[in-house]
Amino acid sequence: MSDQKRCRTKSSSRTDRERIEHSILAKIAAREQLDETVTDSLLKRGNAAIQRTILENPNARVSENGFARVIMGLDGDKSLAQMVAARQDLPAELRPWLNDILKS
């Protein structure tokens, strides 16, 4: 097998693994009940779609670290920022950073 073909095969299998992993993470994120340990892991490993799924779920418990991770990674995404702001369980000490993002 040529080096070029081997490289394409590695790249393709890595892409497949990432796609499968995100598919599994999305299924976990869609569960009706999620505790903080699970959401922390999902927020760390998942993409924006997984973050949105978690934030839309009122029964998903999000830790202060989980909220901080999302807020620090917003990168100007106001719609995601609004989803975070709508959460009743958002710690008050994180609200000023979120408000700064929403005002900009």
BAKOLDREN-111464 format. One record per residue (C-alpha): residue number from 1; residue in three letters; x, y, z. Coordinates in steps of 0.5 Angstrom, whole numbers, plus 500, padded with zeros to 3 digits. Layout:
<num=NUM	residu=ala	east=X	north=Y	up=Z>
...
// end
This chain:
<num=1	residu=met	east=500	north=500	up=500>
<num=2	residu=ser	east=503	north=507	up=498>
<num=3	residu=asp	east=504	north=512	up=503>
<num=4	residu=gln	east=499	north=517	up=500>
<num=5	residu=lys	east=494	north=511	up=500>
<num=6	residu=arg	east=495	north=509	up=508>
<num=7	residu=cys	east=495	north=517	up=510>
<num=8	residu=arg	east=488	north=517	up=506>
<num=9	residu=thr	east=486	north=511	up=510>
<num=10	residu=lys	east=488	north=514	up=517>
<num=11	residu=ser	east=485	north=520	up=515>
<num=12	residu=ser	east=478	north=517	up=513>
<num=13	residu=ser	east=478	north=512	up=519>
<num=14	residu=arg	east=479	north=518	up=524>
<num=15	residu=thr	east=474	north=522	up=521>
<num=16	residu=asp	east=469	north=516	up=521>
<num=17	residu=arg	east=471	north=515	up=528>
<num=18	residu=glu	east=469	north=523	up=530>
<num=19	residu=arg	east=463	north=522	up=526>
<num=20	residu=ile	east=461	north=516	up=530>
<num=21	residu=glu	east=463	north=519	up=537>
<num=22	residu=his	east=459	north=525	up=536>
<num=23	residu=ser	east=453	north=521	up=534>
<num=24	residu=ile	east=454	north=517	up=540>
<num=25	residu=leu	east=455	north=524	up=544>
<num=26	residu=ala	east=449	north=527	up=541>
<num=27	residu=lys	east=444	north=521	up=543>
<num=28	residu=ile	east=447	north=521	up=550>
<num=29	residu=ala	east=446	north=529	up=550>
<num=30	residu=ala	east=438	north=527	up=548>
<num=31	residu=arg	east=437	north=523	up=554>
<num=32	residu=glu	east=431	north=526	up=558>
<num=33	residu=gln	east=435	north=526	up=565>
<num=34	residu=leu	east=443	north=528	up=565>
<num=35	residu=asp	east=447	north=529	up=571>
<num=36	residu=glu	east=453	north=534	up=572>
<num=37	residu=thr	east=458	north=529	up=571>
<num=38	residu=val	east=455	north=527	up=564>
<num=39	residu=thr	east=454	north=534	up=562>
<num=40	residu=asp	east=461	north=536	up=564>
<num=41	residu=ser	east=464	north=531	up=559>
<num=42	residu=leu	east=459	north=532	up=554>
<num=43	residu=leu	east=460	north=540	up=554>
<num=44	residu=lys	east=468	north=538	up=554>
<num=45	residu=arg	east=468	north=533	up=548>
<num=46	residu=gly	east=462	north=535	up=544>
<num=47	residu=asn	east=460	north=540	up=539>
<num=48	residu=ala	east=456	north=546	up=539>
<num=49	residu=ala	east=450	north=542	up=537>
<num=50	residu=ile	east=451	north=538	up=543>
<num=51	residu=gln	east=451	north=544	up=547>
<num=52	residu=arg	east=445	north=546	up=544>
<num=53	residu=thr	east=441	north=540	up=546>
<num=54	residu=ile	east=444	north=540	up=553>
<num=55	residu=leu	east=442	north=547	up=554>
<num=56	residu=glu	east=435	north=546	up=551>
<num=57	residu=asn	east=434	north=540	up=556>
<num=58	residu=pro	east=431	north=543	up=563>
<num=59	residu=asn	east=432	north=537	up=566>
<num=60	residu=ala	east=440	north=537	up=564>
<num=61	residu=arg	east=444	north=539	up=570>
<num=62	residu=val	east=450	north=543	up=568>
<num=63	residu=ser	east=455	north=545	up=573>
<num=64	residu=glu	east=458	north=552	up=574>
<num=65	residu=asn	east=464	north=549	up=570>
<num=66	residu=gly	east=460	north=547	up=565>
<num=67	residu=phe	east=457	north=553	up=564>
<num=68	residu=ala	east=464	north=557	up=564>
<num=69	residu=arg	east=466	north=552	up=559>
<num=70	residu=val	east=460	north=554	up=554>
<num=71	residu=ile	east=461	north=561	up=556>
<num=72	residu=met	east=468	north=562	up=555>
<num=73	residu=gly	east=467	north=558	up=548>
<num=74	residu=leu	east=462	north=562	up=545>
<num=75	residu=asp	east=466	north=566	up=540>
<num=76	residu=gly	east=461	north=571	up=539>
<num=77	residu=asp	east=455	north=566	up=538>
<num=78	residu=lys	east=449	north=570	up=541>
<num=79	residu=ser	east=444	north=565	up=540>
<num=80	residu=leu	east=448	north=560	up=544>
<num=81	residu=ala	east=449	north=566	up=549>
<num=82	residu=gln	east=441	north=567	up=549>
<num=83	residu=met	east=440	north=559	up=551>
<num=84	residu=val	east=445	north=560	up=556>
<num=85	residu=ala	east=442	north=566	up=559>
<num=86	residu=ala	east=435	north=563	up=559>
<num=87	residu=arg	east=437	north=557	up=564>
<num=88	residu=gln	east=434	north=558	up=571>
<num=89	residu=asp	east=440	north=554	up=574>
<num=90	residu=leu	east=446	north=559	up=571>
<num=91	residu=pro	east=450	north=561	up=577>
<num=92	residu=ala	east=449	north=569	up=578>
<num=93	residu=glu	east=457	north=570	up=578>
<num=94	residu=leu	east=457	north=568	up=571>
<num=95	residu=arg	east=452	north=572	up=569>
<num=96	residu=pro	east=456	north=579	up=568>
<num=97	residu=trp	east=461	north=575	up=563>
<num=98	residu=leu	east=455	north=573	up=559>
<num=99	residu=asn	east=452	north=580	up=559>
<num=100	residu=asp	east=458	north=582	up=556>
<num=101	residu=ile	east=458	north=578	up=550>
<num=102	residu=leu	east=450	north=579	up=549>
<num=103	residu=lys	east=451	north=587	up=549>
<num=104	residu=ser	east=457	north=586	up=544>
// end
